[in-house]
Amino acid sequence: MGNGKSFFFKVNDVEVFAKGTNMIPIDEFSTSVTEERQDWMIKSALLANMNMIRVWGGGRYLPDSFYAKADSLGIMIW
C-alpha cells in the first residue's frame, strides 16, 4: 500500500491487527486502585477479544504489576 494508506503495528517483524480500547485512570484517587481492579480491567479487554490497551498519558504511571498482568495475558500496552 502507498504511504498514508494504512496503519498497523509491526511486532517482531509481523504485522499485527490491533483491536483495543483507550484506558483512562481507573480512579481519581490512586489509593483506591487495587491490583484486583487493574486485573479486572485487563481481563475485561481480553474477554472482549481485544489485544491492545492504550493507556491515557495524563501523568500517572501504572504499577509494574499492571504491565506484567497484561503481558501474561498477551495484551499489548501502548
mmJSON file of the N, C-alpha and C atoms, coordinates in Angstrom:
{"data_MODEL":{"atom_site":{
"group_PDB":["ATOM","ATOM","ATOM","ATOM","ATOM","ATOM","ATOM","ATOM","ATOM","ATOM","ATOM","ATOM","ATOM","ATOM","ATOM","ATOM","ATOM","ATOM","ATOM","ATOM","ATOM","ATOM","ATOM","ATOM","ATOM","ATOM","ATOM","ATOM","ATOM","ATOM","ATOM","ATOM","ATOM","ATOM","ATOM","ATOM","ATOM","ATOM","ATOM","ATOM","ATOM","ATOM","ATOM","ATOM","ATOM","ATOM","ATOM","ATOM","ATOM","ATOM","ATOM","ATOM","ATOM","ATOM","ATOM","ATOM","ATOM","ATOM","ATOM","ATOM","ATOM","ATOM","ATOM","ATOM","ATOM","ATOM","ATOM","ATOM","ATOM","ATOM","ATOM","ATOM","ATOM","ATOM","ATOM","ATOM","ATOM","ATOM","ATOM","ATOM","ATOM","ATOM","ATOM","ATOM","ATOM","ATOM","ATOM","ATOM","ATOM","ATOM","ATOM","ATOM","ATOM","ATOM","ATOM","ATOM","ATOM","ATOM","ATOM","ATOM","ATOM","ATOM","ATOM","ATOM","ATOM","ATOM","ATOM","ATOM","ATOM","ATOM","ATOM","ATOM","ATOM","ATOM","ATOM","ATOM","ATOM","ATOM","ATOM","ATOM","ATOM","ATOM","ATOM","ATOM","ATOM","ATOM","ATOM","ATOM","ATOM","ATOM","ATOM","ATOM","ATOM","ATOM","ATOM","ATOM","ATOM","ATOM","ATOM","ATOM","ATOM","ATOM","ATOM","ATOM","ATOM","ATOM","ATOM","ATOM","ATOM","ATOM","ATOM","ATOM","ATOM","ATOM","ATOM","ATOM","ATOM","ATOM","ATOM","ATOM","ATOM","ATOM","ATOM","ATOM","ATOM","ATOM","ATOM","ATOM","ATOM","ATOM","ATOM","ATOM","ATOM","ATOM","ATOM","ATOM","ATOM","ATOM","ATOM","ATOM","ATOM","ATOM","ATOM","ATOM","ATOM","ATOM","ATOM","ATOM","ATOM","ATOM","ATOM","ATOM","ATOM","ATOM","ATOM","ATOM","ATOM","ATOM","ATOM","ATOM","ATOM","ATOM","ATOM","ATOM","ATOM","ATOM","ATOM","ATOM","ATOM","ATOM","ATOM","ATOM","ATOM","ATOM","ATOM","ATOM","ATOM","ATOM","ATOM","ATOM","ATOM","ATOM","ATOM","ATOM","ATOM","ATOM","ATOM","ATOM","ATOM","ATOM","ATOM","ATOM","ATOM","ATOM"],
"id":[1,2,3,4,5,6,7,8,9,10,11,12,13,14,15,16,17,18,19,20,21,22,23,24,25,26,27,28,29,30,31,32,33,34,35,36,37,38,39,40,41,42,43,44,45,46,47,48,49,50,51,52,53,54,55,56,57,58,59,60,61,62,63,64,65,66,67,68,69,70,71,72,73,74,75,76,77,78,79,80,81,82,83,84,85,86,87,88,89,90,91,92,93,94,95,96,97,98,99,100,101,102,103,104,105,106,107,108,109,110,111,112,113,114,115,116,117,118,119,120,121,122,123,124,125,126,127,128,129,130,131,132,133,134,135,136,137,138,139,140,141,142,143,144,145,146,147,148,149,150,151,152,153,154,155,156,157,158,159,160,161,162,163,164,165,166,167,168,169,170,171,172,173,174,175,176,177,178,179,180,181,182,183,184,185,186,187,188,189,190,191,192,193,194,195,196,197,198,199,200,201,202,203,204,205,206,207,208,209,210,211,212,213,214,215,216,217,218,219,220,221,222,223,224,225,226,227,228,229,230,231,232,233,234],
"type_symbol":["N","C","C","N","C","C","N","C","C","N","C","C","N","C","C","N","C","C","N","C","C","N","C","C","N","C","C","N","C","C","N","C","C","N","C","C","N","C","C","N","C","C","N","C","C","N","C","C","N","C","C","N","C","C","N","C","C","N","C","C","N","C","C","N","C","C","N","C","C","N","C","C","N","C","C","N","C","C","N","C","C","N","C","C","N","C","C","N","C","C","N","C","C","N","C","C","N","C","C","N","C","C","N","C","C","N","C","C","N","C","C","N","C","C","N","C","C","N","C","C","N","C","C","N","C","C","N","C","C","N","C","C","N","C","C","N","C","C","N","C","C","N","C","C","N","C","C","N","C","C","N","C","C","N","C","C","N","C","C","N","C","C","N","C","C","N","C","C","N","C","C","N","C","C","N","C","C","N","C","C","N","C","C","N","C","C","N","C","C","N","C","C","N","C","C","N","C","C","N","C","C","N","C","C","N","C","C","N","C","C","N","C","C","N","C","C","N","C","C","N","C","C","N","C","C","N","C","C","N","C","C","N","C","C"],
"label_atom_id":["N","CA","C","N","CA","C","N","CA","C","N","CA","C","N","CA","C","N","CA","C","N","CA","C","N","CA","C","N","CA","C","N","CA","C","N","CA","C","N","CA","C","N","CA","C","N","CA","C","N","CA","C","N","CA","C","N","CA","C","N","CA","C","N","CA","C","N","CA","C","N","CA","C","N","CA","C","N","CA","C","N","CA","C","N","CA","C","N","CA","C","N","CA","C","N","CA","C","N","CA","C","N","CA","C","N","CA","C","N","CA","C","N","CA","C","N","CA","C","N","CA","C","N","CA","C","N","CA","C","N","CA","C","N","CA","C","N","CA","C","N","CA","C","N","CA","C","N","CA","C","N","CA","C","N","CA","C","N","CA","C","N","CA","C","N","CA","C","N","CA","C","N","CA","C","N","CA","C","N","CA","C","N","CA","C","N","CA","C","N","CA","C","N","CA","C","N","CA","C","N","CA","C","N","CA","C","N","CA","C","N","CA","C","N","CA","C","N","CA","C","N","CA","C","N","CA","C","N","CA","C","N","CA","C","N","CA","C","N","CA","C","N","CA","C","N","CA","C","N","CA","C","N","CA","C","N","CA","C","N","CA","C","N","CA","C","N","CA","C","N","CA","C"],
"label_alt_id":[null,null,null,null,null,null,null,null,null,null,null,null,null,null,null,null,null,null,null,null,null,null,null,null,null,null,null,null,null,null,null,null,null,null,null,null,null,null,null,null,null,null,null,null,null,null,null,null,null,null,null,null,null,null,null,null,null,null,null,null,null,null,null,null,null,null,null,null,null,null,null,null,null,null,null,null,null,null,null,null,null,null,null,null,null,null,null,null,null,null,null,null,null,null,null,null,null,null,null,null,null,null,null,null,null,null,null,null,null,null,null,null,null,null,null,null,null,null,null,null,null,null,null,null,null,null,null,null,null,null,null,null,null,null,null,null,null,null,null,null,null,null,null,null,null,null,null,null,null,null,null,null,null,null,null,null,null,null,null,null,null,null,null,null,null,null,null,null,null,null,null,null,null,null,null,null,null,null,null,null,null,null,null,null,null,null,null,null,null,null,null,null,null,null,null,null,null,null,null,null,null,null,null,null,null,null,null,null,null,null,null,null,null,null,null,null,null,null,null,null,null,null,null,null,null,null,null,null,null,null,null,null,null,null],
"label_comp_id":["MET","MET","MET","GLY","GLY","GLY","ASN","ASN","ASN","GLY","GLY","GLY","LYS","LYS","LYS","SER","SER","SER","PHE","PHE","PHE","PHE","PHE","PHE","PHE","PHE","PHE","LYS","LYS","LYS","VAL","VAL","VAL","ASN","ASN","ASN","ASP","ASP","ASP","VAL","VAL","VAL","GLU","GLU","GLU","VAL","VAL","VAL","PHE","PHE","PHE","ALA","ALA","ALA","LYS","LYS","LYS","GLY","GLY","GLY","THR","THR","THR","ASN","ASN","ASN","MET","MET","MET","ILE","ILE","ILE","PRO","PRO","PRO","ILE","ILE","ILE","ASP","ASP","ASP","GLU","GLU","GLU","PHE","PHE","PHE","SER","SER","SER","THR","THR","THR","SER","SER","SER","VAL","VAL","VAL","THR","THR","THR","GLU","GLU","GLU","GLU","GLU","GLU","ARG","ARG","ARG","GLN","GLN","GLN","ASP","ASP","ASP","TRP","TRP","TRP","MET","MET","MET","ILE","ILE","ILE","LYS","LYS","LYS","SER","SER","SER","ALA","ALA","ALA","LEU","LEU","LEU","LEU","LEU","LEU","ALA","ALA","ALA","ASN","ASN","ASN","MET","MET","MET","ASN","ASN","ASN","MET","MET","MET","ILE","ILE","ILE","ARG","ARG","ARG","VAL","VAL","VAL","TRP","TRP","TRP","GLY","GLY","GLY","GLY","GLY","GLY","GLY","GLY","GLY","ARG","ARG","ARG","TYR","TYR","TYR","LEU","LEU","LEU","PRO","PRO","PRO","ASP","ASP","ASP","SER","SER","SER","PHE","PHE","PHE","TYR","TYR","TYR","ALA","ALA","ALA","LYS","LYS","LYS","ALA","ALA","ALA","ASP","ASP","ASP","SER","SER","SER","LEU","LEU","LEU","GLY","GLY","GLY","ILE","ILE","ILE","MET","MET","MET","ILE","ILE","ILE","TRP","TRP","TRP"],
"label_asym_id":["A","A","A","A","A","A","A","A","A","A","A","A","A","A","A","A","A","A","A","A","A","A","A","A","A","A","A","A","A","A","A","A","A","A","A","A","A","A","A","A","A","A","A","A","A","A","A","A","A","A","A","A","A","A","A","A","A","A","A","A","A","A","A","A","A","A","A","A","A","A","A","A","A","A","A","A","A","A","A","A","A","A","A","A","A","A","A","A","A","A","A","A","A","A","A","A","A","A","A","A","A","A","A","A","A","A","A","A","A","A","A","A","A","A","A","A","A","A","A","A","A","A","A","A","A","A","A","A","A","A","A","A","A","A","A","A","A","A","A","A","A","A","A","A","A","A","A","A","A","A","A","A","A","A","A","A","A","A","A","A","A","A","A","A","A","A","A","A","A","A","A","A","A","A","A","A","A","A","A","A","A","A","A","A","A","A","A","A","A","A","A","A","A","A","A","A","A","A","A","A","A","A","A","A","A","A","A","A","A","A","A","A","A","A","A","A","A","A","A","A","A","A","A","A","A","A","A","A","A","A","A","A","A","A"],
"label_entity_id":["1","1","1","1","1","1","1","1","1","1","1","1","1","1","1","1","1","1","1","1","1","1","1","1","1","1","1","1","1","1","1","1","1","1","1","1","1","1","1","1","1","1","1","1","1","1","1","1","1","1","1","1","1","1","1","1","1","1","1","1","1","1","1","1","1","1","1","1","1","1","1","1","1","1","1","1","1","1","1","1","1","1","1","1","1","1","1","1","1","1","1","1","1","1","1","1","1","1","1","1","1","1","1","1","1","1","1","1","1","1","1","1","1","1","1","1","1","1","1","1","1","1","1","1","1","1","1","1","1","1","1","1","1","1","1","1","1","1","1","1","1","1","1","1","1","1","1","1","1","1","1","1","1","1","1","1","1","1","1","1","1","1","1","1","1","1","1","1","1","1","1","1","1","1","1","1","1","1","1","1","1","1","1","1","1","1","1","1","1","1","1","1","1","1","1","1","1","1","1","1","1","1","1","1","1","1","1","1","1","1","1","1","1","1","1","1","1","1","1","1","1","1","1","1","1","1","1","1","1","1","1","1","1","1"],
"label_seq_id":[1,1,1,2,2,2,3,3,3,4,4,4,5,5,5,6,6,6,7,7,7,8,8,8,9,9,9,10,10,10,11,11,11,12,12,12,13,13,13,14,14,14,15,15,15,16,16,16,17,17,17,18,18,18,19,19,19,20,20,20,21,21,21,22,22,22,23,23,23,24,24,24,25,25,25,26,26,26,27,27,27,28,28,28,29,29,29,30,30,30,31,31,31,32,32,32,33,33,33,34,34,34,35,35,35,36,36,36,37,37,37,38,38,38,39,39,39,40,40,40,41,41,41,42,42,42,43,43,43,44,44,44,45,45,45,46,46,46,47,47,47,48,48,48,49,49,49,50,50,50,51,51,51,52,52,52,53,53,53,54,54,54,55,55,55,56,56,56,57,57,57,58,58,58,59,59,59,60,60,60,61,61,61,62,62,62,63,63,63,64,64,64,65,65,65,66,66,66,67,67,67,68,68,68,69,69,69,70,70,70,71,71,71,72,72,72,73,73,73,74,74,74,75,75,75,76,76,76,77,77,77,78,78,78],
"pdbx_PDB_ins_code":[null,null,null,null,null,null,null,null,null,null,null,null,null,null,null,null,null,null,null,null,null,null,null,null,null,null,null,null,null,null,null,null,null,null,null,null,null,null,null,null,null,null,null,null,null,null,null,null,null,null,null,null,null,null,null,null,null,null,null,null,null,null,null,null,null,null,null,null,null,null,null,null,null,null,null,null,null,null,null,null,null,null,null,null,null,null,null,null,null,null,null,null,null,null,null,null,null,null,null,null,null,null,null,null,null,null,null,null,null,null,null,null,null,null,null,null,null,null,null,null,null,null,null,null,null,null,null,null,null,null,null,null,null,null,null,null,null,null,null,null,null,null,null,null,null,null,null,null,null,null,null,null,null,null,null,null,null,null,null,null,null,null,null,null,null,null,null,null,null,null,null,null,null,null,null,null,null,null,null,null,null,null,null,null,null,null,null,null,null,null,null,null,null,null,null,null,null,null,null,null,null,null,null,null,null,null,null,null,null,null,null,null,null,null,null,null,null,null,null,null,null,null,null,null,null,null,null,null,null,null,null,null,null,null],
"Cartn_x":[0.83,0.0,0.867,0.352,1.098,1.206,2.106,2.279,0.982,0.652,-0.545,-1.831,-1.754,-2.956,-3.305,-2.361,-2.653,-1.906,-2.36,-1.716,-1.77,-0.631,-0.598,0.607,0.605,1.742,2.531,3.819,4.677,5.445,5.242,5.887,6.724,8.014,8.927,8.792,8.707,8.613,7.303,6.286,4.978,3.951,3.182,2.122,1.014,0.585,-0.408,-1.618,-2.787,-4.03,-4.333,-4.513,-4.779,-6.258,-6.872,-8.252,-8.195,-8.504,-8.323,-9.207,-8.77,-9.533,-8.587,-9.126,-8.388,-8.738,-7.742,-7.968,-7.603,-8.573,-8.309,-8.015,-7.53,-7.251,-8.474,-8.212,-9.274,-10.046,-9.368,-9.994,-9.239,-9.935,-9.272,-8.228,-8.475,-7.584,-6.768,-5.465,-4.627,-4.659,-4.976,-5.055,-6.265,-7.239,-8.432,-8.227,-7.119,-6.849,-6.134,-6.826,-6.246,-5.769,-4.941,-4.48,-5.658,-6.657,-7.844,-8.597,-8.711,-9.407,-8.627,-7.309,-6.491,-6.622,-6.583,-6.731,-8.077,-9.119,-10.457,-10.465,-9.799,-9.749,-9.081,-7.96,-7.227,-8.015,-8.593,-9.36,-10.604,-11.195,-12.363,-11.999,-10.844,-10.383,-10.166,-9.572,-9.325,-10.641,-11.623,-12.922,-13.679,-13.344,-13.958,-13.156,-12.241,-11.401,-10.486,-10.038,-9.1,-7.69,-6.745,-5.358,-4.453,-5.059,-4.257,-5.051,-4.354,-4.928,-4.025,-4.609,-3.86,-4.076,-3.019,-3.106,-2.999,-3.99,-4.023,-2.78,-2.114,-0.871,-1.081,-1.879,-2.198,-1.295,-0.148,0.794,0.884,0.011,0.072,0.697,1.637,2.248,1.604,1.218,0.637,1.75,1.428,2.459,2.899,4.08,4.631,3.703,2.929,2.027,0.988,0.577,-0.39,0.205,1.433,2.091,2.425,2.796,3.108,1.858,0.716,-0.533,-0.946,-0.851,-1.192,-0.29,0.978,1.925,1.595,1.237,0.933,-0.318,-1.205,-2.442,-2.341,-1.176,-0.993,-1.608,-1.837,-2.398,-1.249,-1.21,-0.19,-0.63,0.332,0.056,0.745,-0.027,0.527,0.495],
"Cartn_y":[-1.19,0.0,1.244,2.283,3.534,4.213,5.164,5.901,6.578,6.488,7.118,6.359,5.168,4.405,3.36,3.066,2.058,2.39,1.803,1.961,0.61,0.159,-1.117,-1.135,-2.082,-2.296,-3.477,-3.395,-4.496,-4.939,-6.191,-6.753,-7.938,-7.881,-8.956,-9.258,-8.202,-8.281,-8.902,-8.953,-9.487,-8.359,-8.112,-7.116,-7.618,-6.753,-7.141,-6.223,-6.811,-6.05,-5.783,-4.524,-4.169,-3.854,-4.573,-4.297,-3.97,-2.728,-2.352,-1.228,-0.625,0.416,1.447,2.593,3.615,3.473,3.621,3.482,4.781,5.337,6.499,5.981,6.824,6.328,5.625,4.538,3.715,4.48,5.347,6.105,7.41,8.436,9.721,9.622,8.743,8.601,7.33,7.488,6.326,5.308,5.748,4.807,3.884,4.249,3.413,2.345,2.426,1.481,0.267,-0.853,-2.094,-2.953,-3.917,-4.843,-5.615,-5.908,-6.626,-5.799,-4.491,-3.627,-3.552,-3.478,-3.451,-4.768,-5.883,-7.193,-7.297,-6.789,-6.814,-6.037,-4.882,-4.049,-4.813,-5.441,-6.167,-7.387,-8.131,-9.329,-8.956,-7.809,-7.358,-7.109,-6.515,-6.29,-7.628,-8.57,-9.892,-10.588,-10.523,-11.156,-10.51,-9.245,-8.548,-8.767,-9.739,-10.08,-8.944,-8.146,-7.07,-7.571,-6.975,-7.371,-6.178,-4.985,-3.801,-2.843,-2.233,-1.165,0.047,1.165,2.419,3.143,3.309,3.951,5.46,6.163,7.62,8.177,9.092,9.642,10.895,10.822,12.004,12.246,11.632,11.921,10.88,9.885,8.824,7.579,7.03,5.789,4.63,3.613,2.424,1.574,0.811,-0.033,-1.156,-1.667,-2.74,-3.947,-4.178,-5.336,-5.254,-4.05,-3.872,-4.39,-3.975,-4.368,-5.857,-6.371,-7.806,-8.641,-8.218,-8.955,-8.897,-7.717,-7.585,-8.477,-8.482,-9.317,-10.787,-11.194,-12.62,-13.065,-12.118,-12.441,-12.113,-11.656,-11.359,-10.046,-9.123,-7.819,-6.828,-6.178,-5.168,-3.849,-3.094,-1.794,-0.741,0.305,1.391,2.621],
"Cartn_z":[0.0,0.0,0.0,-0.549,-0.613,0.742,0.823,2.074,2.478,3.757,4.274,4.005,3.453,3.111,4.163,5.043,6.06,7.344,8.422,9.722,10.412,10.87,11.575,12.489,13.384,14.272,13.737,13.889,13.491,14.731,15.13,16.316,15.879,16.175,15.763,14.274,13.484,12.025,11.523,12.366,11.988,12.109,11.042,11.088,12.009,12.932,13.933,13.819,13.691,13.742,15.205,15.549,16.944,17.115,18.025,18.406,19.882,20.213,21.596,22.051,23.134,23.796,24.392,24.693,25.43,26.908,27.743,29.178,29.882,30.583,31.428,32.831,33.737,35.091,35.687,36.379,36.957,38.025,38.749,39.823,39.987,40.457,40.693,41.797,42.737,43.879,43.722,43.554,43.29,44.421,45.638,46.753,46.644,45.797,45.606,44.537,43.829,42.75,43.32,43.28,43.792,42.623,42.935,41.898,41.314,42.134,41.66,40.619,40.845,39.885,38.571,38.677,37.47,36.705,37.423,36.782,36.08,36.713,36.12,34.805,34.795,33.59,32.443,32.73,31.686,31.225,32.167,31.804,31.005,31.29,30.529,29.069,28.849,27.47,26.768,27.471,26.896,26.549,27.439,27.194,26.033,25.736,24.603,23.312,23.354,22.197,21.761,22.715,22.418,22.673,21.964,22.176,22.483,22.677,22.993,23.864,24.808,25.623,25.459,25.071,25.003,26.316,27.067,28.381,28.194,28.718,28.634,29.312,28.65,29.185,29.991,31.031,31.822,33.004,33.016,34.085,35.178,35.149,36.157,35.547,36.252,35.805,36.544,35.803,36.418,37.02,38.046,38.659,37.726,37.972,37.137,37.079,38.139,38.157,37.042,36.665,35.574,34.27,33.99,32.745,32.737,33.886,33.985,33.725,34.274,34.073,32.6,32.003,30.582,29.74,30.044,29.295,29.441,30.645,30.868,30.098,29.797,29.068,27.57,27.134,25.717,25.265,26.196,25.867,25.687,24.536,24.291,24.911,25.434,26.017,25.167,24.826,24.04,24.89],
"occupancy":[1.0,1.0,1.0,1.0,1.0,1.0,1.0,1.0,1.0,1.0,1.0,1.0,1.0,1.0,1.0,1.0,1.0,1.0,1.0,1.0,1.0,1.0,1.0,1.0,1.0,1.0,1.0,1.0,1.0,1.0,1.0,1.0,1.0,1.0,1.0,1.0,1.0,1.0,1.0,1.0,1.0,1.0,1.0,1.0,1.0,1.0,1.0,1.0,1.0,1.0,1.0,1.0,1.0,1.0,1.0,1.0,1.0,1.0,1.0,1.0,1.0,1.0,1.0,1.0,1.0,1.0,1.0,1.0,1.0,1.0,1.0,1.0,1.0,1.0,1.0,1.0,1.0,1.0,1.0,1.0,1.0,1.0,1.0,1.0,1.0,1.0,1.0,1.0,1.0,1.0,1.0,1.0,1.0,1.0,1.0,1.0,1.0,1.0,1.0,1.0,1.0,1.0,1.0,1.0,1.0,1.0,1.0,1.0,1.0,1.0,1.0,1.0,1.0,1.0,1.0,1.0,1.0,1.0,1.0,1.0,1.0,1.0,1.0,1.0,1.0,1.0,1.0,1.0,1.0,1.0,1.0,1.0,1.0,1.0,1.0,1.0,1.0,1.0,1.0,1.0,1.0,1.0,1.0,1.0,1.0,1.0,1.0,1.0,1.0,1.0,1.0,1.0,1.0,1.0,1.0,1.0,1.0,1.0,1.0,1.0,1.0,1.0,1.0,1.0,1.0,1.0,1.0,1.0,1.0,1.0,1.0,1.0,1.0,1.0,1.0,1.0,1.0,1.0,1.0,1.0,1.0,1.0,1.0,1.0,1.0,1.0,1.0,1.0,1.0,1.0,1.0,1.0,1.0,1.0,1.0,1.0,1.0,1.0,1.0,1.0,1.0,1.0,1.0,1.0,1.0,1.0,1.0,1.0,1.0,1.0,1.0,1.0,1.0,1.0,1.0,1.0,1.0,1.0,1.0,1.0,1.0,1.0,1.0,1.0,1.0,1.0,1.0,1.0,1.0,1.0,1.0,1.0,1.0,1.0],
"B_iso_or_equiv":[0.0,0.0,0.0,0.0,0.0,0.0,0.0,0.0,0.0,0.0,0.0,0.0,0.0,0.0,0.0,0.0,0.0,0.0,0.0,0.0,0.0,0.0,0.0,0.0,0.0,0.0,0.0,0.0,0.0,0.0,0.0,0.0,0.0,0.0,0.0,0.0,0.0,0.0,0.0,0.0,0.0,0.0,0.0,0.0,0.0,0.0,0.0,0.0,0.0,0.0,0.0,0.0,0.0,0.0,0.0,0.0,0.0,0.0,0.0,0.0,0.0,0.0,0.0,0.0,0.0,0.0,0.0,0.0,0.0,0.0,0.0,0.0,0.0,0.0,0.0,0.0,0.0,0.0,0.0,0.0,0.0,0.0,0.0,0.0,0.0,0.0,0.0,0.0,0.0,0.0,0.0,0.0,0.0,0.0,0.0,0.0,0.0,0.0,0.0,0.0,0.0,0.0,0.0,0.0,0.0,0.0,0.0,0.0,0.0,0.0,0.0,0.0,0.0,0.0,0.0,0.0,0.0,0.0,0.0,0.0,0.0,0.0,0.0,0.0,0.0,0.0,0.0,0.0,0.0,0.0,0.0,0.0,0.0,0.0,0.0,0.0,0.0,0.0,0.0,0.0,0.0,0.0,0.0,0.0,0.0,0.0,0.0,0.0,0.0,0.0,0.0,0.0,0.0,0.0,0.0,0.0,0.0,0.0,0.0,0.0,0.0,0.0,0.0,0.0,0.0,0.0,0.0,0.0,0.0,0.0,0.0,0.0,0.0,0.0,0.0,0.0,0.0,0.0,0.0,0.0,0.0,0.0,0.0,0.0,0.0,0.0,0.0,0.0,0.0,0.0,0.0,0.0,0.0,0.0,0.0,0.0,0.0,0.0,0.0,0.0,0.0,0.0,0.0,0.0,0.0,0.0,0.0,0.0,0.0,0.0,0.0,0.0,0.0,0.0,0.0,0.0,0.0,0.0,0.0,0.0,0.0,0.0,0.0,0.0,0.0,0.0,0.0,0.0,0.0,0.0,0.0,0.0,0.0,0.0],
"pdbx_formal_charge":[null,null,null,null,null,null,null,null,null,null,null,null,null,null,null,null,null,null,null,null,null,null,null,null,null,null,null,null,null,null,null,null,null,null,null,null,null,null,null,null,null,null,null,null,null,null,null,null,null,null,null,null,null,null,null,null,null,null,null,null,null,null,null,null,null,null,null,null,null,null,null,null,null,null,null,null,null,null,null,null,null,null,null,null,null,null,null,null,null,null,null,null,null,null,null,null,null,null,null,null,null,null,null,null,null,null,null,null,null,null,null,null,null,null,null,null,null,null,null,null,null,null,null,null,null,null,null,null,null,null,null,null,null,null,null,null,null,null,null,null,null,null,null,null,null,null,null,null,null,null,null,null,null,null,null,null,null,null,null,null,null,null,null,null,null,null,null,null,null,null,null,null,null,null,null,null,null,null,null,null,null,null,null,null,null,null,null,null,null,null,null,null,null,null,null,null,null,null,null,null,null,null,null,null,null,null,null,null,null,null,null,null,null,null,null,null,null,null,null,null,null,null,null,null,null,null,null,null,null,null,null,null,null,null],
"auth_seq_id":[1,1,1,2,2,2,3,3,3,4,4,4,5,5,5,6,6,6,7,7,7,8,8,8,9,9,9,10,10,10,11,11,11,12,12,12,13,13,13,14,14,14,15,15,15,16,16,16,17,17,17,18,18,18,19,19,19,20,20,20,21,21,21,22,22,22,23,23,23,24,24,24,25,25,25,26,26,26,27,27,27,28,28,28,29,29,29,30,30,30,31,31,31,32,32,32,33,33,33,34,34,34,35,35,35,36,36,36,37,37,37,38,38,38,39,39,39,40,40,40,41,41,41,42,42,42,43,43,43,44,44,44,45,45,45,46,46,46,47,47,47,48,48,48,49,49,49,50,50,50,51,51,51,52,52,52,53,53,53,54,54,54,55,55,55,56,56,56,57,57,57,58,58,58,59,59,59,60,60,60,61,61,61,62,62,62,63,63,63,64,64,64,65,65,65,66,66,66,67,67,67,68,68,68,69,69,69,70,70,70,71,71,71,72,72,72,73,73,73,74,74,74,75,75,75,76,76,76,77,77,77,78,78,78],
"auth_comp_id":["MET","MET","MET","GLY","GLY","GLY","ASN","ASN","ASN","GLY","GLY","GLY","LYS","LYS","LYS","SER","SER","SER","PHE","PHE","PHE","PHE","PHE","PHE","PHE","PHE","PHE","LYS","LYS","LYS","VAL","VAL","VAL","ASN","ASN","ASN","ASP","ASP","ASP","VAL","VAL","VAL","GLU","GLU","GLU","VAL","VAL","VAL","PHE","PHE","PHE","ALA","ALA","ALA","LYS","LYS","LYS","GLY","GLY","GLY","THR","THR","THR","ASN","ASN","ASN","MET","MET","MET","ILE","ILE","ILE","PRO","PRO","PRO","ILE","ILE","ILE","ASP","ASP","ASP","GLU","GLU","GLU","PHE","PHE","PHE","SER","SER","SER","THR","THR","THR","SER","SER","SER","VAL","VAL","VAL","THR","THR","THR","GLU","GLU","GLU","GLU","GLU","GLU","ARG","ARG","ARG","GLN","GLN","GLN","ASP","ASP","ASP","TRP","TRP","TRP","MET","MET","MET","ILE","ILE","ILE","LYS","LYS","LYS","SER","SER","SER","ALA","ALA","ALA","LEU","LEU","LEU","LEU","LEU","LEU","ALA","ALA","ALA","ASN","ASN","ASN","MET","MET","MET","ASN","ASN","ASN","MET","MET","MET","ILE","ILE","ILE","ARG","ARG","ARG","VAL","VAL","VAL","TRP","TRP","TRP","GLY","GLY","GLY","GLY","GLY","GLY","GLY","GLY","GLY","ARG","ARG","ARG","TYR","TYR","TYR","LEU","LEU","LEU","PRO","PRO","PRO","ASP","ASP","ASP","SER","SER","SER","PHE","PHE","PHE","TYR","TYR","TYR","ALA","ALA","ALA","LYS","LYS","LYS","ALA","ALA","ALA","ASP","ASP","ASP","SER","SER","SER","LEU","LEU","LEU","GLY","GLY","GLY","ILE","ILE","ILE","MET","MET","MET","ILE","ILE","ILE","TRP","TRP","TRP"],
"auth_asym_id":["A","A","A","A","A","A","A","A","A","A","A","A","A","A","A","A","A","A","A","A","A","A","A","A","A","A","A","A","A","A","A","A","A","A","A","A","A","A","A","A","A","A","A","A","A","A","A","A","A","A","A","A","A","A","A","A","A","A","A","A","A","A","A","A","A","A","A","A","A","A","A","A","A","A","A","A","A","A","A","A","A","A","A","A","A","A","A","A","A","A","A","A","A","A","A","A","A","A","A","A","A","A","A","A","A","A","A","A","A","A","A","A","A","A","A","A","A","A","A","A","A","A","A","A","A","A","A","A","A","A","A","A","A","A","A","A","A","A","A","A","A","A","A","A","A","A","A","A","A","A","A","A","A","A","A","A","A","A","A","A","A","A","A","A","A","A","A","A","A","A","A","A","A","A","A","A","A","A","A","A","A","A","A","A","A","A","A","A","A","A","A","A","A","A","A","A","A","A","A","A","A","A","A","A","A","A","A","A","A","A","A","A","A","A","A","A","A","A","A","A","A","A","A","A","A","A","A","A","A","A","A","A","A","A"],
"auth_atom_id":["N","CA","C","N","CA","C","N","CA","C","N","CA","C","N","CA","C","N","CA","C","N","CA","C","N","CA","C","N","CA","C","N","CA","C","N","CA","C","N","CA","C","N","CA","C","N","CA","C","N","CA","C","N","CA","C","N","CA","C","N","CA","C","N","CA","C","N","CA","C","N","CA","C","N","CA","C","N","CA","C","N","CA","C","N","CA","C","N","CA","C","N","CA","C","N","CA","C","N","CA","C","N","CA","C","N","CA","C","N","CA","C","N","CA","C","N","CA","C","N","CA","C","N","CA","C","N","CA","C","N","CA","C","N","CA","C","N","CA","C","N","CA","C","N","CA","C","N","CA","C","N","CA","C","N","CA","C","N","CA","C","N","CA","C","N","CA","C","N","CA","C","N","CA","C","N","CA","C","N","CA","C","N","CA","C","N","CA","C","N","CA","C","N","CA","C","N","CA","C","N","CA","C","N","CA","C","N","CA","C","N","CA","C","N","CA","C","N","CA","C","N","CA","C","N","CA","C","N","CA","C","N","CA","C","N","CA","C","N","CA","C","N","CA","C","N","CA","C","N","CA","C","N","CA","C","N","CA","C","N","CA","C","N","CA","C","N","CA","C","N","CA","C"],
"pdbx_PDB_model_num":[1,1,1,1,1,1,1,1,1,1,1,1,1,1,1,1,1,1,1,1,1,1,1,1,1,1,1,1,1,1,1,1,1,1,1,1,1,1,1,1,1,1,1,1,1,1,1,1,1,1,1,1,1,1,1,1,1,1,1,1,1,1,1,1,1,1,1,1,1,1,1,1,1,1,1,1,1,1,1,1,1,1,1,1,1,1,1,1,1,1,1,1,1,1,1,1,1,1,1,1,1,1,1,1,1,1,1,1,1,1,1,1,1,1,1,1,1,1,1,1,1,1,1,1,1,1,1,1,1,1,1,1,1,1,1,1,1,1,1,1,1,1,1,1,1,1,1,1,1,1,1,1,1,1,1,1,1,1,1,1,1,1,1,1,1,1,1,1,1,1,1,1,1,1,1,1,1,1,1,1,1,1,1,1,1,1,1,1,1,1,1,1,1,1,1,1,1,1,1,1,1,1,1,1,1,1,1,1,1,1,1,1,1,1,1,1,1,1,1,1,1,1,1,1,1,1,1,1,1,1,1,1,1,1]
}}}
